[in-house]
Amino acid sequence: ALSSLLTTTMPYQREVIDELTAYGIRDKFKVIIGGGPVRQDWADKIGADGYGKDALDAVKVCKKLVGI
């Protein structure tokens, strides 16, 4: 799970996903993102597996991703 509280830190969410891909291990992880400036369209753009608007929503997203 990656959270950004400022728009200036959002690119690092993409960087983490890019690094997982570069190391050939992206498929071994589910990446969810959130934070104040983050929205679903950003999650879609960077290839995150999920987006949570807050902590409670993120738990729901995680449960869905792991099939609970």
FISEVEX-688831 format. One record per atom (N, C-alpha, C, O, CB): residue in one letter; x, y negated, z. Coordinates in steps of 0.05 Angstrom, whole numbers, padded with zeros to 5 digits, always signed. Glycine has a CB too. Layout:
BEGIN
aXYZ ...
***
This chain:
BEGIN
a+00017+00024+00000 a+00000+00000+00000 a+00018-00025+00000 a+00037-00027+00015 a-00019+00000+00025 l+00011-00043-00017 l+00027-00068-00020 l+00009-00092-00016 l-00012-00094-00029 l+00041-00069-00048 s+00016-00109+00002 s+00001-00133+00007 s+00017-00158+00000 s+00041-00159+00006 s-00008-00134+00036 s+00003-00178-00011 s+00016-00204-00017 s-00002-00225-00004 s-00026-00226-00009 s+00019-00208-00048 l+00011-00242+00011 l-00004-00264+00024 l-00001-00290+00008 l-00016-00309+00013 l+00006-00268+00052 l+00018-00291-00011 l+00022-00315-00027 l+00024-00306-00056 l+00033-00284-00063 l+00048-00330-00018 t+00016-00324-00074 t+00017-00318-00102 t+00046-00314-00111 t+00051-00299-00131 t+00004-00340-00119 t+00065-00326-00097 t+00093-00323-00105 t+00104-00296-00099 t+00125-00288-00110 t+00110-00344-00090 t+00090-00280-00083 t+00100-00253-00077 t+00085-00232-00093 t+00093-00208-00092 t+00096-00247-00047 m+00065-00239-00107 m+00050-00219-00123 m+00067-00205-00144 m+00063-00181-00148 m+00027-00233-00137 p+00085-00218-00157 p+00101-00204-00177 p+00117-00180-00166 p+00124-00162-00180 p+00121-00223-00190 y+00122-00181-00140 y+00137-00159-00128 y+00120-00134-00126 y+00130-00111-00125 y+00147-00167-00100 q+00094-00137-00126 q+00076-00113-00127 q+00081-00099-00154 q+00083-00075-00155 q+00046-00121-00124 r+00082-00114-00175 r+00087-00103-00202 r+00115-00091-00203 r+00119-00070-00214 r+00084-00125-00224 e+00134-00104-00190 e+00161-00094-00190 e+00164-00067-00177 e+00178-00050-00186 e+00180-00115-00176 v+00149-00063-00155 v+00150-00036-00142 v+00139-00015-00161 v+00151+00007-00163 v+00133-00037-00116 i+00117-00021-00174 i+00105-00001-00193 i+00125+00004-00216 i+00128+00027-00225 i+00078-00011-00204 d+00137-00017-00226 d+00157-00014-00248 d+00181+00003-00239 d+00191+00019-00254 d+00166-00042-00257 e+00190-00001-00214 e+00212+00015-00204 e+00205+00044-00201 e+00221+00062-00208 e+00222+00003-00177 l+00181+00049-00191 l+00172+00077-00189 l+00172+00090-00216 l+00179+00114-00219 l+00144+00079-00176 t+00163+00075-00236 t+00162+00086-00263 t+00190+00090-00274 t+00196+00110-00286 t+00147+00066-00282 a+00208+00071-00269 a+00235+00073-00279 a+00250+00097-00267 a+00266+00110-00280 a+00251+00048-00272 y+00244+00104-00242 y+00256+00127-00229 y+00242+00153-00237 y+00250+00175-00228 y+00256+00124-00199 g+00220+00151-00252 g+00206+00175-00261 g+00189+00188-00239 g+00184+00212-00241 g+00225+00194-00272 i+00182+00173-00219 i+00167+00184-00197 i+00140+00170-00193 i+00126+00175-00172 i+00183+00182-00171 r+00131+00154-00212 r+00106+00139-00209 r+00083+00158-00204 r+00065+00152-00188 r+00101+00122-00233 d+00083+00181-00217 d+00060+00200-00215 d+00059+00214-00188 d+00039+00228-00182 d+00062+00220-00237 k+00079+00210-00171 k+00079+00223-00145 k+00067+00205-00123 k+00064+00214-00100 k+00108+00230-00137 f+00059+00181-00130 f+00049+00162-00111 f+00023+00149-00120 f+00018+00146-00144 f+00070+00140-00105 k+00006+00143-00101 k-00018+00127-00106 k-00011+00099-00095 k-00003+00096-00071 k-00044+00139-00092 v-00013+00079-00111 v-00006+00052-00103 v-00032+00035-00101 v-00047+00032-00121 v+00014+00039-00122 i-00037+00025-00078 i-00060+00006-00075 i-00049-00021-00067 i-00028-00023-00053 i-00081+00017-00054 i-00063-00042-00075 i-00053-00069-00069 i-00076-00085-00058 i-00099-00078-00060 i-00042-00082-00095 g-00068-00107-00045 g-00087-00125-00033 g-00073-00150-00024 g-00049-00154-00030 g-00103-00112-00010 g-00087-00167-00009 g-00076-00191+00001 g-00093-00215-00008 g-00109-00213-00026 g-00047-00195-00008 g-00089-00237+00005 g-00105-00262+00000 g-00109-00269-00029 g-00132-00272-00037 g-00092-00284+00014 p-00087-00272-00045 p-00091-00281-00072 p-00096-00259-00092 p-00101-00264-00116 p-00067-00297-00081 v-00095-00234-00083 v-00097-00211-00101 v-00127-00205-00107 v-00144-00206-00090 v-00084-00186-00089 r-00131-00197-00133 r-00158-00190-00141 r-00156-00164-00159 r-00135-00155-00166 r-00172-00213-00158 q-00179-00153-00164 q-00181-00128-00180 q-00167-00131-00207 q-00154-00112-00217 q-00209-00119-00183 d-00171-00154-00220 d-00159-00157-00246 d-00128-00156-00246 d-00116-00146-00265 d-00168-00184-00258 w-00116-00165-00224 w-00087-00162-00221 w-00080-00133-00218 w-00060-00124-00230 w-00077-00179-00197 a-00095-00118-00201 a-00090-00090-00198 a-00091-00075-00224 a-00073-00059-00230 a-00110-00077-00178 d-00111-00082-00240 d-00113-00069-00267 d-00089-00077-00285 d-00078-00060-00299 d-00140-00078-00280 k-00082-00102-00284 k-00060-00112-00301 k-00033-00098-00295 k-00018-00093-00314 k-00057-00142-00298 i-00028-00093-00270 i-00001-00082-00263 i-00002-00052-00260 i+00019-00039-00255 i+00008-00094-00236 g-00025-00040-00264 g-00027-00011-00263 g-00028+00002-00236 g-00021+00025-00232 g-00003+00001-00277 a-00038-00013-00216 a-00042-00002-00190 a-00065+00018-00190 a-00083+00016-00207 a-00048-00025-00169 d-00064+00037-00172 d-00086+00057-00171 d-00111+00047-00157 d-00132+00058-00161 d-00076+00082-00157 g-00108+00026-00141 g-00131+00016-00127 g-00126-00012-00116 g-00103-00021-00115 g-00139+00034-00105 y-00148-00024-00108 y-00147-00051-00097 y-00166-00052-00073 y-00189-00042-00075 y-00155-00073-00118 g-00157-00063-00051 g-00175-00067-00028 g-00177-00096-00021 g-00156-00110-00018 g-00164-00051-00004 k-00201-00106-00019 k-00204-00135-00013 k-00198-00141+00016 k-00192-00164+00023 k-00233-00144-00019 d-00199-00120+00033 d-00191-00123+00061 d-00184-00095+00071 d-00185-00076+00056 d-00214-00136+00079 a-00176-00093+00096 a-00166-00068+00107 a-00188-00046+00106 a-00182-00023+00099 a-00156-00071+00136 l-00212-00053+00113 l-00233-00033+00113 l-00239-00023+00085 l-00243+00001+00080 l-00259-00045+00125 d-00239-00041+00066 d-00243-00033+00038 d-00219-00016+00028 d-00223+00003+00013 d-00245-00058+00020 a-00195-00022+00037 a-00172-00007+00029 a-00173+00022+00039 a-00165+00041+00025 a-00146-00020+00040 v-00184+00026+00063 v-00188+00053+00073 v-00207+00069+00056 v-00202+00092+00050 v-00199+00052+00102 k-00229+00056+00047 k-00248+00069+00029 k-00234+00077+00003 k-00238+00099-00008 k-00272+00051+00024 v-00218+00059-00008 v-00204+00064-00033 v-00185+00087-00030 v-00184+00104-00047 v-00188+00038-00042 c-00170+00088-00008 c-00151+00110-00002 c-00166+00136-00001 c-00157+00156-00012 c-00136+00104+00023 k-00188+00137+00014 k-00203+00162+00016 k-00213+00171-00011 k-00212+00195-00017 k-00227+00158+00035 k-00222+00153-00028 k-00231+00160-00054 k-00207+00171-00071 k-00211+00191-00086 k-00243+00136-00069 l-00184+00159-00069 l-00161+00167-00085 l-00151+00195-00077 l-00141+00210-00094 l-00138+00148-00082 v-00154+00203-00052 v-00145+00229-00043 v-00168+00249-00042 v-00163+00272-00033 v-00132+00227-00016 g-00191+00241-00049 g-00214+00259-00051 g-00228+00266-00025 g-00239+00288-00022 g-00205+00284-00063 i-00228+00247-00007 i-00242+00251+00019 i-00269+00237+00017 i-00284+00238+00037 i-00226+00240+00042 
***
